[in-house]
Amino acid sequence: MQNVPLAVDLDGTLIRTDMMWESLARLLRRNPLALFQIFYWWSRGRARLKQELVARVKIDPATLPYHEPFLAWLRSEKKAGRQLILATASDIKMAEPIAAHVGVFDEVMGSDGKINLRSENKLRALTEKFGERGFDYAGNSTADYAVWRGSHAAVVVNASPAVLAEAGRCTQLGPVFCEGFSHIAVAKRVCLELFWRSGYLIAMLAGLLLASAFPNLNCAGFAWVVPALMLAAVAGQSGGDSFRTGYVAGLTFWLVSLGWLLLIPVAGYPILGWLALSGYTALFSGVWVWFMNWTEAQGAVKDSWSARNVRALSGAAAWVTLEMLRGWLFTGFPWGLLGVSQFKIVPLIQIAAFTGVYGVSFLVAWFSIALFYAGRMILKNPTRRFVWQAEMALPLIAVLGTFIAGFIGQNGEPAAQSSVRVALVQPSVPIITIWNPTPANDARRFQELLDQSRRALTNQPAVIVWPESGVPDGDDDIYRGIVQFAVSNHVWIIFNAEDSEVTTTATNFFNAALLLSPKGEMRQIYHKRQLVIFGEYVPLIRWFPFIQWFTPITGGWTPGTRPVQFEMERPKLTDDPGGKVITVVSAEDKNRPAPRSRFKAAPLICFEDAFPGLGRSSTDDDTDFLVNLTNDGWFGPGAEQWQHAALAVFRAVENGRPLARCANNGITCLIDRHGRVTDLLTDRTGDVHGQGTLTVDVPLPDEPASTFYHRHGDWFGWSCVALTGLALLRRTAGQRRVV
């Protein structure tokens, strides 16, 4: 056999790994977004994929796991004068450095970007070079069967018993080197490279835990360890690597958390939106981890207790800074804020009345960063039993103090002596029905809405609220029906409809909330100010018309310019021309103070209640409560509805006002001024997504309380932005002086 040339496979044979998968792992470790490029290259064929990989990934041959017994045998064969050829499906430019490192091969044959030198292609090339059965072949996998069938003899290396048996049926067997074979060796090595050495595994775990802290799982405690896990994932990494690891954590979180986008009943666009939005928002996690890694490297020479506490505080401020920026850039997306995960921890979130939701985010991030330092100190000083206490002391005191103050504050106020009864109607209209209106369906929808509202009248509400998209796009008959219902039943109606405004240059269309009086008068109209990007308008479409190809919407709303207060007075018996309203007054009611006759509501539409600043600007000093009209039916029954409602909790706490939410398919509820969901619409099974009506009594204090946040706004958030900016400037200037 020594006179017959020996062709040797590379992947799995000479080395106990696969160069394509090694390269993929290293490329993805360096740039997770390369996944999209990889799919494209792979669609053009494996040869093209391997050519692109070799152009981007350089692997040191000395670091590869060689099959040492087989390599020793090759060296002996070479000394005996045998011709050895490295014949591999890997790209030839990837194989040549390995052949040079090993130093036993006379020639290298490999894929060239056009032909993938595998199976039949490899047999054809070897047969053309050495003739039929003019060579022996060393291989290890099912892809080598075709080559063995045309070879003189089979050298089986690192193969399963099944492959060894089949090789014997293909041709005569030569030497066998199958000791230590493992089915998962390549997968294990690739996973170690891609997930463990990169820190991606811990980062992905952090992302999954953070997603679990939000609805629907609501494991709020997980949020307190996530920043610590993100820092642990990048221990020892460089700046660029730390950004990528943080990006993977963020991408995992957003892909899971925003999974409800895939429930939109439109083909193609939801997937594009899900990937694009997740990819964008993950950038902020990457920047935060990079910032922490950079400040850690800058402060490595000062690893004192005080220096670590300063870094923990600056890290929490940086987290808030990035949340502020995410809520502002490109019209803003303040979804999934760290503090919102704590929306059920009512005593803790009372700090939002002073700092906004960003104060809760700060506390959680600060605690978690300190937890990371505590863990690191334990590893450095395993014999010091209580070394962690010094690291955790300050954030523990801050969290405990916040919790105690919040507990006292939420229970230390007298109950309001007056209230107004409001009926919130949830029609649960499928989004497909809304998108595809017909006269018959619109008439049926409107009649069902009126029927639900009539049933709510048994509780004698002063105000009836219909959700966004609750009323079909109206004609005169529908509008007359609304007016007739308000007048005949002597109630105020807050509802959503399209409004338009004709100017000299254009006709503007608005997503509007309207207030109709018991006399049938249109009292106030509010135009939605914060539009949903790619949902209610397409940005930059005037300059880049092709953008409309990436969204299913064909037109766009115009944003409103100012907040509006819905001013109402309690309906009086004398205002009822038919004398149909009968009020029975009990002896107990006679002793109560007279209820306030006038009250104000601040309207918000859809995800406007996600924006702290917008909620504040909508609330006047004498506003009694906020009301949100929303249609979350776009996303079916799922996590989105509760994620949205969790955001609304903080608008109530920040402004010290109750918030009534009226939704198309959930969550319809009343949130009190402390962020407690006091009333929630559910059916008999506890489902929040079905059709129904919720009647609530909204408290009307003699003088609505004004919170510190309502008076001063996002002072805390912008202070964190300023402090983070100063820290960056200070450390950058220090770097320049050192250089």
PyMOL commands that set and color helices and strands:
alter all, ss='L'
color gray80, all
select helices_A, chain A and resi 19-30+34-43+46-56+61-63+68-79+92-102+120-130+142-149+161-170+185-196+200-213+220-224+226-233+239-257+259-263+269-298+305-326+329-331+338-342+346-349+352-355+357-380+388-411+431-435+439-459+476-489+545-550+573-575+587-590+606-610+612-617+632-635+639-655+708-712+715-738
alter helices_A, ss='H'
color red, helices_A
select strands_A, chain A and resi 6-8+84-91+107-111+136-139+153-157+172-177+419-426+463-465+492-502+507-516+522-527+566-569+598-605+625-630+659-663+669-671+677-680+692-699
alter strands_A, ss='S'
color yellow, strands_A
deselect
rebuild
show_as cartoon
